[in-house]
Amino acid sequence: MILTVPHLSVMHEVPHDYYRFTQFGLCALCEDAGLDVVEVEATGGLFTFLGHGASGLMMSTLGTLPFVRWPVWLTNYVFLVLLLGLVDRAFGMPRLYPCDHLLVARRGDRGDTRDG
């Protein structure tokens, strides 16, 4: 299974924050379902989160004008997507303030003899 879930909140009660789709909650749900978690990765961060609003505003206003659409898109992508993503990673923000989680899991071997 490959799963992504949004998470736009600061981490609480680590590692017992299970009900807002944190990495801890996702792992617990997978274990309860008999899945082995292969990998969980937090992405985004506080700066990405704050930049998302500015990006939406920029693209829904200036980005709709035909004569500036591509320069606005390029500016948005470079400064509000790439640069803020780099800043988040440099300061470890995905770990502290993730925007979402990516999880990879596979069916666990619990001695089932069923096919499929």
C-alpha positions in Angstrom: 0.0 0.0 0.0 1.2 3.5 -0.8 -0.7 6.1 1.1 -0.5 9.9 1.6 -2.5 11.8 4.2 -2.6 15.5 5.0 -1.4 16.7 8.4 -1.4 20.5 8.8 -0.8 20.7 12.5 2.0 20.8 15.0 2.9 17.4 16.6 1.2 16.8 20.0 2.0 14.2 22.7 4.7 12.5 20.6 4.8 9.5 20.1 1.2 9.0 21.2 -0.5 11.3 18.7 -2.6 8.7 16.9 -5.8 10.3 15.8 -4.8 13.1 13.4 -3.0 10.8 10.9 0.5 11.4 12.3 3.2 8.8 11.5 2.5 7.2 14.8 -1.3 6.9 14.2 -0.7 5.6 10.7 1.7 2.9 11.9 -0.7 1.9 14.7 -3.6 1.6 12.1 -1.4 -0.5 9.8 -0.3 -2.8 12.6 -4.0 -3.3 13.6 -4.8 -4.1 10.0 -2.0 -6.7 9.8 0.3 -4.6 7.6 4.0 -4.2 8.0 5.1 -0.6 7.6 8.1 -0.3 5.2 8.6 3.5 5.3 6.9 6.6 6.6 8.1 10.0 5.6 6.9 13.5 6.6 7.0 16.1 3.9 6.5 19.9 3.8 6.9 21.9 6.9 5.9 25.2 8.5 7.3 27.4 5.7 5.7 25.3 3.1 2.4 25.5 5.0 2.6 29.3 5.2 3.7 29.6 1.6 0.7 27.5 0.4 -1.7 30.4 1.2 0.5 32.9 -0.6 0.8 30.5 -3.6 -2.9 30.0 -3.8 -3.5 33.7 -3.7 -0.9 34.5 -6.3 -2.0 31.8 -8.7 -5.8 32.6 -8.3 -5.2 36.3 -9.0 -2.2 37.1 -11.1 -1.9 33.6 -12.4 -5.2 34.0 -14.2 -4.0 36.9 -16.4 -2.9 35.5 -19.7 0.0 37.9 -20.3 1.7 37.1 -17.0 0.6 33.6 -16.3 4.0 31.9 -17.1 6.2 34.4 -15.2 3.8 34.2 -12.2 3.9 30.4 -12.4 7.7 30.3 -12.5 8.0 32.8 -9.6 5.5 30.8 -7.6 7.3 27.5 -8.3 10.8 28.8 -7.6 10.2 30.8 -4.5 7.0 29.4 -2.9 7.5 25.7 -3.7 11.2 24.9 -4.2 12.8 27.5 -2.0 10.4 27.1 0.9 10.8 23.3 0.6 14.5 23.6 0.9 14.2 26.0 3.9 11.9 23.5 5.6 14.3 20.6 5.1 17.3 22.7 6.2 15.6 23.4 9.6 14.1 20.0 10.0 10.5 21.3 9.8 8.9 18.2 8.2 9.7 16.3 11.4 8.3 19.0 13.7 5.5 20.5 11.5 4.6 18.1 8.7 2.2 19.1 5.9 1.5 15.4 5.1 2.8 11.9 5.4 3.8 9.3 2.9 3.5 5.7 4.1 4.5 2.5 2.3 3.2 -0.8 3.9 2.8 -4.4 2.8 0.6 -7.2 4.0 2.2 -8.8 7.0 2.8 -12.5 7.4 0.7 -13.6 10.4 0.7 -17.3 9.4 -2.4 -16.9 7.1 -2.7 -19.8 4.7 -5.3 -18.1 2.6 -4.5 -17.2 -1.0 -4.6 -13.7 -2.3 
